[in-house]
Amino acid sequence: MVMKVDLNSDMGEGFGPWRMGDDAALLDVITSANIACGAHAGDPDVMAKTMRLAAKNGVGIGAHPGFADLKGFGRRRLNIGAEELGNLIAYQLGAAQGMAKSVGATVRHFKLHGALSNMCSEDAALARTCYEAALRVDPDIILMVLAETAQQAVVEALGANWAGEIFADRAYEDDATLVDRSKPGAVLHEADVAAERILNMLREDAIIAESGKRIPAKIDTICLHGDTPEAVEMARALREKLSAAGVTLAQF
């Protein structure tokens, strides 16, 4: 059983006066924060505020780039060329690094967002485009990847620093990809159910698919989406349950 694991959440996804999620409350619970870089969500002010608070709380800071699709929140699949996509990744990671430096912090990891992440979990060539672009900006950055998908295969082939991620609040297909949000049961909303499910995955060192299939996996970090109404409750329940089972929560 995994006895030490990171707990991460996507955040900094507000825009101007519009707020998405309770980042401040989550930053009291999690150990790593994936902060939007202004393409699918976020803006310079939101980035600075979120990074400053993450650093104050001792939470690891990660860049969370996605498609430039504010209206669709980065959850619509876009078809763009490799050069454009690589530039989009480099631009967002550079923005995250600059903003972090301005508040006395550093960006230690990188995690793709939304539809782009899902596409890269299925398409190794697309994943390679994104990860090579990130590594050109920062060769030592830790790439957070969806465990046992094409993302992991690519980072292993690149010899990059990486961390395997599973989701507490999302259901899985038999190939370790996430169940599409358009399908019933794709997003889990009950904190106790999600916490028990994650504990079982850690005990078995495996992703448990919706069908019950076990997929052996290297689990370094657990994600909770920060934009759901029950995010804070779920994070607290998960931390409490894991701690009670003897699992230490710490940055990967």
N, C-alpha and C positions, 0 to 999 in steps of 0.2 A: 504493500500500500504506500502511496505517496504521502510522506509525513511533513513536507514543506511545499507550499504552493503560493503563487502570487494571485491576487484578486484585482482585476482591472475593470475599468468602465470607460465607455465613450462619453465625452463631455465637451464643454465649451461650444455647444451647438446652438446657442442663442444667436440673435442677430439684431444689433441696435437695441431698441427698448424691448424687443420680443425675447422672452425667456423660454428655454427648453430644458426641463429637468431641474432638479435641486442639486447642483454641483457641490455646493458648500457642505451639505449633509453627507453626500457620498464620499467626499474627500476626508471625512472623519472615519470612514470604514475601510476603504480600498487601499491597496498598496501601489498601484500604477494607474495613471490616467492617460487616455488616448485623446488628445485635444485637437479638435477640428481646425483646419488651416485656412478657412475662408472660401473654399470652393463649394463644397456641398452645404456648409454651414459655418457659422462663426465669422468674426471680423477682428481687426487688430485690437480693439478695446476688450472684447470678450476673451480673446486669446491671452492678452496681458493679465487680465484679472484672474483668469483660471489658472494660468501658470504660476502667478505670484502666490496664490492660495495653496496650490499643490506643493510648491517648494517649502512654504511655511509649515505644512503638515508632514513633510518628509516623504511625500508621495512621488514615485518615479514619473517623469514626464515623457510622453511619446507623441510623435507627429501622427496625425490621423487623416491622411489625404484621401480624397474621393473625386468623383466626377464633378466638373463645374456645373452643377445643376441645383441651384438653391431652391427653386420651386418644387423639384421632385425629391429634395433632401438626399440626393445622391443615390436614390434607390431605383432609378430607372436605368436600364441597360443602354449604354451609348456605344456606337461603333465609331471609334476614331483611330487614326493611324498610329503606328508605333512611335514615330518621332514626336508627334504632338503629345502622345500620352507620356512619353519619357520626360518631355519638357514640363508637363503639368505636374508630374511627381516631383521633379527637381525644384520647381518653383515653390511648391507647398512645403517641402521639407526645409528649404532655405528660409522661408518665411518663419517657420516654427523655430528654427535655430536662432534666427535674429531676434525674435521676440523673447525667447527664453534667455538669451544673453542679456537683453536689456533689463530683465528683472532679476538678474543674478543667478540664473538657473541654467541647466543644460538639458538637451534632448538626448535621452539614452536609448529610446526604442522607436520603432516605426511600425504602424499597422494600417493596412488598407481598409477603407470604409465601404459598406453597403454593396451596391450592385457591382462595383469594381472588384471588391474582394470576392464576391460570389463567382464572378466570371473567371477570376484568377485561380479559384479553387478547382475549376473545371479545365482550364486552358493553360498548359505549362508555358507556351510561348508568350502569352500575355503576362503571366506572372514574372517571367524572366525580364521582359521589358521594364516592368515596374521596379523590380528589385535591383536590376543593374543600374537603373537611373538613380535609385536611392544610394547605392553603394558608391557611385561616382561622386556624390556629394559628401558622403561620410562612410568610408570603407569599414569602420569599426562598429557601426550602429547595429543594434540587436533587432532583427526582423521578426516580428510576432506573426506567426502563420497559423492558418486553420490546420490543425493536426491531421495527418494522414490524407491530405489532399495534394493536388498538383503543386500548391504553394510550398509544402514541405519538401517535395521532391526537388523543386528548383533550388531552394536555399541550400539543401544538402549538396547538390551538384556544384553550386557556386562556392561551397566551402565557407559560407557566411556564418556570422554569429546569429543564432536564432532561438526562439522560444516557441514551444507548441502550445496552442490555445484551444480550449473547449468552451462551450457556452452553457451557462446555467439556465438561461431563459429561452432557448431555442431548441426545437426538435431536430433530429438527425435522420437523413436518409441512410440506406445501407452502404453507400460509398463514402461516408463521412462528410458529405456536403450537407448544408442546412436545408431543411424543408422550406420550400418557397413560402413567403409570407401570405400569398394568396390562398394557401390551403388551410383548412381548419386544423387547429392544434399546433400550428407552426411556432407560435409564441406562447410561452408558459407564463401564467399570471399568478399562480399560487406559490407563495414564498416557501412554505414548508415542503411542498411537493418538489420544488426545484432544488432545495437544499438536500433532501434525502437522495434525490437522483444523482447529484454531484458527488455526494459522499460514496455512493455505490460505484461511480466511475473511478474515483480515486482508489477505492479498495481493490478494484479489479484491474487497475491500470489500463482502462479501455473506455472508448466511447460506446455508449449504449444507444443504439438507433431506435427509432420509433417502433420498428418491428420486433425489437428485443435482441437483435444481432449485436454481438460484442466485437469491437474493432480495437485490437491492442494499439495503444498510443502512448507517446511521451507527453505527459501533461505537466507543463510548467506554469500555466496561468489559466485562470477562469474568468470569463467575461460576463458582466451584467450590463445590459444596455441602460444608459442613463436617461433615456427619453420616455420610459414607460412610467405610468402613475405609481406603480408599486416598486419602483427601482430601489428606493432607500430601504423599505421594509424587507425586500428580498435580500439586499446586501447584508443587512444586520442579521437576518435569520441564517443566512449562509455562513457568515463569520462565526456566529454563536454555535452553530451545529458542528462546524469543522473544528473549532477550538475544543469543544466538548469531547470530540473524538480523538483528540491528541494531535491534530494537524496544525502546524505553525503557518501563519500567513506572513509572508515576507516577499520583498521584490525578488524577481527571478534574477 
